[in-house]
């Protein structure tokens, strides 16, 4: 949950809206074009999902992830936000 909380706070710091404050290892957020942002993140190698019903991007924080992975993801997210 430490990484989940870190990711959610950093996403908000980028000016991106969280769908809900995480209570599990899942972070859901919405950009002005969530589908396009998810597609661009996938092109850079990130496994994220776009949830059409909620028009959001969903990221699952798996146990093998480290802070450096989250930081790299945030860097790519900042470059690809639509």
N, C-alpha and C positions, 0 to 999 in steps of 0.2 A: 504493500500500500504506500510505502514511502515514495517509490518511483511514480506511482499513479498520482499521488498528491503533487509531486514535483512537476509532472507533465501538465496537469490541469492548471496549476498556477502559472506556469510559463506560457501556456496557450492563452490564458486570459491576459497576460502581460503583452502578448502580441496584438491584443485588441480583438481576439476571436472569442465568440460567445460559446460557452459550454452549454450543452443541452440541459444538463443537470449535474449537481455536484456528485462526484463518484462516491459510491459506498462499496464498490467492488473493484476489481482490477480492470475495469473498462472505462475508457474516456470517450465521450461522445460530444462532438462539437459541430458547429454550423458556420460555414463561410457564405459569402454572397453567391458563390456558385460551388456548392459542396461536391457535386458530381465531377466537375472539371478538376477541382483541387485533388480529389481522390484519384482520378485518372493520372494526373501529373505525378502524384506521390508514388503510384504503382510503377510508373516509367522509371523512377529513380531507385526502384527496388524495395519499396516499403509495402508490406502486406496490410493494407487498410481496406475497410469495406465502406461502401456508400449504402446507406439505408434509405431507399427512395420514399418509403412511407413517412419517414420523419425528416427527410432531406438533410441528413447529417452524415458525418464521417465517424466511424467507430474504430477505436484502437484498443486492442486487448494487450495488457501488459503481462507478458509471460514470465515465469520464474527465472529463465535463463538470461533475461535482459539486464543490462548494467546501465548505470547513469550515463556512460559515454554513448550508449545507443540512443538514449532519450535525447541527449544533447545534439547528436547528429540528425535525428529525426526533426527536432525543432529547427535546426538550421535549414534543412530541406523544406520543411513546411513554410518557413518564412519566405523562401524563394518562390514557392508555388501557390501561394494563397490567391484564390480568385473570388 
